[in-house]
């Protein structure tokens, strides 16, 4: 239920984890007299319903290991309860206000809106996405040269962003690049639109890549994410086991394994570490057998959607190398997300509306700051938009 405008100030306090008087708000119960009764009841109702449900099923951990902020894999019955209106959150991860956050549409959890392919029509791309019901885009950086770019795009268009150094960029990055990332994370730690550290990870697909340097940057960025208390957006290309090795040693606040295409045991290991798995255009190809199998088999609570636009086009946009050489365009964009999601709905035998709500709830859980952003209206574009610098990778 949406909150009356008169409660805006209180809602702002709750978003910050405070009560009506600005004091820290650690729990919601009958004794929270500082909350108006109408709001207290709205908050308590989903909490009561959650307490009445079976506890989530937890995977076993090694004795003495740290549970981290996402100790349990949410059972599918809990995830289905979220579709009925309960936003499920792991302990200590989200402000109380997110329990009644409205999720008005799709979330594209990985979109490179700053890419030069969008220079001719970036505003139109965003408008088309919103016309298709896309409520939020997450814009990951790939290096320090576009930290300010993705932040400016997110601020101007009412979107979210992440800061990180892409594994395929590290060979061009100097040793001070990590210092620049650390400084940027410190300077923007209070920016509600900064939702993750990413895109980071390892790429073992590209021949001749400097794997030791990639690993050094990956490990350092995991530690920065841990220290900042932020989730991670992971680049996973034939590198799942190497990524997991360090995730077991460095306890980060969950995140997303972007464009995941690993084995069933690898998928389970990422889920156990509190990460969701990102599914996009590759899933639409009939010959992508493993990805389609994963899209059918992973738990409800582990699914999020992404486009990776302008890359990873779905099958209806794909062009062969010869066609691209002849001038044919295969640019992906966020407006394709609902059509991509139809494939996920068909594979799982679920209504499309349920997939929309399910994946949005999951995105808000693994990227906690999204829950608050989803309640804020998108900015109105000016008649003469200021042109942003873009990157080309």
Secondary structure by P-SEA (a helix, b strand, c coil): ccccccaaaaaaaaaaccccccccccccccccccccaaaaaaaaaaaaaaaacccccccccccccccccccccccaaaaaaaaacccccccccccccccccccccccccccccccccccccaaaaaaaaaaacccbbbbbbcccccaaaaaaaaaaacccbbbbbccccccccccaaaaaaaaaaaaacccccccccccbbbbccccccaaaaaaaaaaaaaaaaaaacbbbbccccccaaaaaaaaaaccccbbbbccccccaaaaaaaaaabbbbbbccccccccaaaaaaaaaccccccbbbbccccccccccccccaaaaaacccccccccaaaaaaaaaaaaacccaaaaaaaaaaaaaaaacaaaaaaaccccccccbbbbbbbbcc
